[in-house]
Amino acid sequence: MTQRALLALPAILASTTAHADSALSAGAGWATFSTPGKKMGSMQPPAITPDIGGTLGAMYEHDLGTDVSLRGELVGNTFHGGNTGKQSAESYAGLVDVGVLFKFDVLKCVPYGFAGVGGILASGGPIDQGSEFVVVLGGGLDVLTSRKTSWGVEARLASFGGATTLFTLGGRATWRWGYL
């Protein structure tokens, strides 16, 4: 029995998932927003969205266990379009939030979901509305390349009954350290 366990040990270690005390990720991708336009008569205000948008972000995670982590992120977004004749075509939105991440650990490919609370600071063009409180929901897939690194895709939705809703979709690279 002991020999079988020793023979199986390399296979078990090779398939072990990446559990770290901390992780730092950088991401980039596509972004869009939706904000209500001006009300015309008795009609509902139309939704205003940009023609194109991009996002850059940094995320930090600290594991509480093998499947649950605390997560904080700082994301910058830039947009072009959605403006009227009197507005700038360029607009910007920064997102800061903290929350919890849950990993559905399945070895090399790790799907995850996260939720958090934070705020958006928006300026320029049609989203020049200052700051507002948001709830952030999202998820993604990490593909482990080693115990220290991974790459993947991530989607994020930030909104809470305010004027602006942000949605981002992009790739991310992650570096881990401090194994449990």
For each residue, the residues with C-beta under 8 A, 3 or more apart:
1: 4 5
2: 5 6
3: 6 7
4: 1 7 8
5: 1 2 8 9
6: 2 3 9
7: 3 4 10
8: 4 5 11 12
9: 5 6 12 13
10: 7 13 14
11: 8 14 15
12: 8 9 15 16
13: 9 10 16
14: 10 11
15: 11 12 107 108
16: 12 13 147
17: 66 105 107 110 144
18: 110 144 146 147 148 150 176
19: 63 66 179 180
20: 23 63 147 148 176 177 178 179 180
21: 62 63 177 178 179 180
22: 60 61 62 63 176 177 178
23: 20 59 60 61 63 69 174 175 176 177
24: 58 59 60 61 174 175
25: 58 59 60 61 172 173 174 175
26: 56 57 58 59 172 173
27: 55 56 57 58 59 154 170 171 172 173
28: 54 55 56 57 170 171 172
29: 54 55 154 168 169 170 171
30: 53 54 55 168 169 170
31: 53 54 55 77 78 79 166 167 168 169 170
32: 49 50 53 79 166 167 168
33: 49 50 53 77 79 82 91 93 122 127 164 165 166 167
34: 47 48 49 164 165 167
35: 47 48 126 127 129 163 164 165
36: 45 46 47 48 163
37: 45 46 47 48 126
38: 45
39: 43 44 45
40: 43 45
41:
42:
43: 39 40
44: 39
45: 36 37 38 39 40
46: 36 37
47: 34 35 36 37
48: 34 35 36 37 82 126
49: 32 33 34 82
50: 32 33 53 79 80 81 82 91 125 126
51: 80 81 82
52: 79 80 81
53: 30 31 32 33 50 77 78 79 80
54: 28 29 30 31 77 78
55: 27 28 29 30 31 75 76 77 168 170
56: 26 27 28 75 76
57: 26 27 28 73 74 75 76 95 168 170 172
58: 24 25 26 27 73 74 75
59: 23 24 25 26 27 71 72 73 172
60: 22 23 24 25 71 72 73
61: 22 23 24 25 69 70 71 101
62: 21 22 69 70
63: 19 20 21 22 23 66 68 69 180
64: 68 69 70
65: 68
66: 17 19 63 103 105 180
67: 102 103 104 105
68: 63 64 65 100 101 102 103
69: 23 61 62 63 64 100 101 103
70: 61 62 64 98 99 100 101
71: 59 60 61 98 99 100 101 114 116
72: 59 60 97 98 99 116
73: 57 58 59 60 95 96 97 98 116
74: 57 58 94 95 96
75: 55 56 57 58 94 95 96 156 168
76: 55 56 57 92 93 94 95
77: 31 33 53 54 55 92 93 94 95 166 168
78: 31 53 54 90 91 92
79: 31 32 33 50 52 53 82 90 91 92 93 125 127
80: 50 51 52 53 89 90 91
81: 50 51 52 89
82: 33 48 49 50 51 79 91 125 126
83: 87 88 89 91 125 126
84: 87 126
85:
86:
87: 83 84 125 126 128
88: 83 91 124 125
89: 80 81 83 125
90: 78 79 80 124 125
91: 33 50 78 79 80 82 83 88 122 123 124 125 126 127 128
92: 76 77 78 79 122 123 124
93: 33 76 77 79 120 121 122 123 127 164 166
94: 74 75 76 77 120 121 122
95: 57 73 74 75 76 77 118 119 120 134 136 158 166
96: 73 74 75 118 119
97: 72 73 116 117 118 119 134 136 158
98: 70 71 72 73 116 117 118
99: 70 71 72 114 115 116 117 118 136
100: 68 69 70 71 114 115 116
101: 61 68 69 70 71 112 113 114
102: 67 68 112 113 114
103: 66 67 68 69 110 111 112
104: 67 110 111 112 113
105: 17 66 67 110
106: 109 110 111
107: 15 17 110 144
108: 15 143 144
109: 106 141 142 143 144
110: 17 18 103 104 105 106 107 141 142 143 144 150
111: 103 104 106 139 140 141 142
112: 101 102 103 104 139 140 141 142
113: 101 102 104 137 138 139
114: 71 99 100 101 102 136 137 138 139
115: 99 100 135 136 137 138
116: 71 72 73 97 98 99 100 135 136
117: 97 98 99 133 134 135 136
118: 95 96 97 98 99 133 134 136 158
119: 95 96 97 131 132 133 134
120: 93 94 95 131 132 134 158 162 164 166
121: 93 94 130 131
122: 33 91 92 93 94 127 128 129 130 131 132 164
123: 91 92 93 127 128 130
124: 88 90 91 92 127 128
125: 50 79 82 83 87 88 89 90 91 128
126: 35 37 48 50 82 83 84 87 91
127: 33 35 79 91 93 122 123 124 163 164
128: 87 91 122 123 124 125
129: 35 122 132 163 164
130: 121 122 123
131: 119 120 121 122
132: 119 120 122 129 160 162 163 164
133: 117 118 119 160 162
134: 95 97 117 118 119 120 158 159 160 162 166
135: 115 116 117 158 159 160
136: 95 97 99 114 115 116 117 118 156 157 158
137: 113 114 115 156 157
138: 113 114 115 154 155 156 157
139: 111 112 113 114 154 155
140: 111 112 152 153 154 155 172
141: 109 110 111 112 152 153
142: 109 110 111 112 150 151 152 174
143: 108 109 110 150 151 152
144: 17 18 107 108 109 110 147 149 150
145: 149 150 151
146: 18 149
147: 16 18 20 144 176 179
148: 18 20 175 176 177
149: 144 145 146 173 174 175 176
150: 18 110 142 143 144 145 173 174 176
151: 142 143 145 171 172 173 174
152: 140 141 142 143 171 172 174
153: 140 141 169 170 171 172
154: 27 29 138 139 140 168 169 170 171 172
155: 138 139 140 167 168 169
156: 75 136 137 138 166 167 168 169
157: 136 137 138 165 166 167
158: 95 97 118 120 134 135 136 165 166 167
159: 134 135 162 164 165 166
160: 132 133 134 135
161:
162: 120 132 133 134 159
163: 35 36 127 129 132
164: 33 34 35 93 120 122 127 129 132 159
165: 33 34 35 157 158 159
166: 31 32 33 77 93 95 120 134 156 157 158 159
167: 31 32 33 34 155 156 157 158
168: 29 30 31 32 55 57 75 77 154 155 156
169: 29 30 31 153 154 155 156
170: 27 28 29 30 31 55 57 153 154
171: 27 28 29 151 152 153 154
172: 25 26 27 28 57 59 140 151 152 153 154
173: 25 26 27 149 150 151
174: 23 24 25 142 149 150 151 152
175: 23 24 25 148 149
176: 18 20 22 23 147 148 149 150 179
177: 20 21 22 23 148
178: 20 21 22
179: 19 20 21 147 176
180: 19 20 21 63 66
